[in-house]
Every structure is written in structure tokens, then in C-alpha cells.
Amino acid sequence: MSKLGTLGARLHHGEVGYDFVKNRKIWYGVSILITILAIAGLAVRGLHMGIEFQGGAVFTTPKNMSVSVSTAEEYAEEASGHDAIVQKLGDGSLRIQVAGIDTGTSDKIKDTLAEDLEVNAEQINAELVGPSWGEQIANKAWQGLAIFMILVVIYLAIAFEWRMAVAAFVALIHDITITVGIYALVGFEVTPGTVIGLLTILGYSLYDTVVVFDSLKEQTKDITKQTRWTYSEIANRSINSTLVRSINTTVVALLPVAGLLFIGGGVLGAGMLNDISLSLFVGLAAGAYSSIFIATPLVADLKELEPGMKSLRKRVLAKRAQGADPGDPQMATVAAGDHGDDPEDADDGAAAVVGPRRAAARNRGRGRPSGRRR
């Protein structure tokens, strides 16, 4: 078995693990900071809406043009008086986008471009895009997003519980905000391909979250009938048991998307690939992060507010305090109920101490004579 497979098995069986829930305040802080930066990017720079949403004209030149992108951009801006976006396609042709022009202006720009580029005007293909079409796409995208969110919350509330539905909803909003904010900061154009990518990442993000929630649901059956673990500890075990699976799924999904973004968009210069792949790349990474560091710790926080879970925590701590070494100052603190600012931190720390001590207690006396005289 590979090292990663061995690690996955040990994580699944609880032999090793990282305390994600205990350090949840760090993850919340990181997410809040990233979200603030994303919102600031949206407020300051705004989204660079594509021609499909603004309306305008798209000019496509013949193949194997010897003119550089920067030169063609200067020609287009001089001819139109508007900002122009020029992309060089794989066959050597140029795709020139000019927003905010009508049919009459488009014909004049086409003739001027043909003269500047030293080609026949009939060889330049001009396509006009009306802003109403882009507005319809945007409205349908918002409607689809709203319907999707409502159905997700209803399904998770029925299949799991309302706390998990709330946590998943927060994680999805987190992923969308970060992705849109990255678009604003990078300055990539928002096109229908971007909208498709944004709607696609919601499914990936939800998949990772549901995998952890399903494990958590299974492990918390009849949780109040035992006194070994608190809800937060079981939630942390659920994250660790599915951690390798989530990482593998995310990496396998990110590799082809990275190929589209860095090779297809960067090397080949395919604009549509940039639009889709950037939203997918950022969204997949944010979705994997939120399912591990945001959604499940948030469920644990909400669940620990229940009276039943508070009572369970007290019983677990009391049992651990009774089974601990009376001379252990850390366990004496737990028994006294002094958990500092965060009771869960003390609980998790108690679990870390009790485990090895119990193992030592079981092994104590092994290999020694029983004391009976023969």
C-alpha cells in the first residue's frame, strides 16, 4: 500500500488526525480576511463585463495575421474611440471586441481596421451583440442560482438537519464570493462561460461538503448514549476520515482545469477557456477548503449549542476527569470546569491527554510479577 493510502487508512480509523474543529477560529479568520479582500476588489475594481453583457461588435480577422496583439489593439481603439480587447486565436487570426457600438459604427470600424491591417474588408467577419441578450443570460443565471440554493437547503434539511443545511449554504456563499472577487482582482472578463463555471463549482463544493456530512451523520447516531466523545470530536474525526478522499477528488479535478487555464488559455490564447477555467480552478479550491475548514466546524458550533450536546460534554469531561491521574494538573483543571475562553479547546486537549494515559494504564503492570508467592 502506498504511503498516502496508509495515511488515509490511519486517518479513517482515528489513529492519527489533525484537530480542525479546535482551530476553527483560525479558519474563520482566514475566510473572513479573504472574503473582505474579495468584496474590496468588487467595490474598487468591479467586474469586467464581457461584450455579451454590454453589447457591441466582435471582429475576426483572416488567419495567420502578422500583426501583434498590442498593435491591433491600438488600431481598434483609434478606429472606435472605445476600449478594445484583442485575442490571438490558435489559427493566427485576431478576435477584436469593441463594446458599446451600433451597426453604423461597426461598419466604419470594420473598414478602418481593414485599411490598418492591410486586408480586404470582406475578409473581416463582424458580429453584433445586443445588450439585451446578455441581460437575459444574467437574469436567468441569478434565477438558477436562487433556485439551486433553495433546493439545496431544503434537501440537506430533510436528508440531514437544518444546521447542516445552514452550514452548507454559508460555505456556498463563501465559495461564490471568493471566486467572483478573484475575477474582479485579476481583471478577467465575465462572459457566459464564467457564469457556466460559477454554476458548475457549486456542485463540486456541495459534493465535498455532503461527503463529510454523511460521515458525520453515521458517526453521531445515538451519540447521547455514550460518554467517550463530544459532538465536536466526532465532527473532527469525520473530517479526518474523509480528508484523503476530499484531497484526491480535488486534485484530480484541478489537474485538467489547470491544464485548461495555464496551457489552453495562457499558451494557446483561447479566451473562452480562460473564462471557464479560472472560475472552475478558484471555485474548486475554495470548495475543498470550505467543506473542511468552514462547513463542518460551523455545524459543530451550532450543534454544541443544543442542551443535549451541552449535557453530553459535561458527562464526557466528568468521566475523563474521574479516569485521569489525580496528580495531573491539566486534568484537574478540566474536572474543575476551568476551560478558559473556549470550553471546546479544553475538551479537545483533555482527549489528547486521556488517550495516552489510558493506554499507559492498560499496559501498567504487564511483564511484572503478580506479587503472589510461589
Secondary structure, DSSP 8 states (H G I E B T S, - for coil): --HHHHHHHHHHTTSS---TTTTHHHHHHHHHHHHHHHHHHHHHT--EE-HHHH-EEEEE--SS--S-HHHHHHHHHHHHSS-EEEEE-TTS-EEEEEES--HHHHHHHHHHHHHHHTS-GGGSEEEEE-HHHHHHHHHHHHHHHHHHHHHHHHHHHHHT-HHHHHHHHHHHHHHHHHHHHHHHHHT-EE-HHHHHHHHHHHHHHHHHHHHHHHHHHHHTTTGGG-SS--HHHHHHHHHHHTHHHHHHHHHHHHHHHHIIIIIIITTS--HHHHHHHHHHHHHHHHHHHHIIIIIHHHHHHHHTTSHHHHHHHHHHHHHHHHHS-TT-HHHHHHHHT--TT-HHHHHHHHHHHHHHHHHHHHHTTTTS--S---
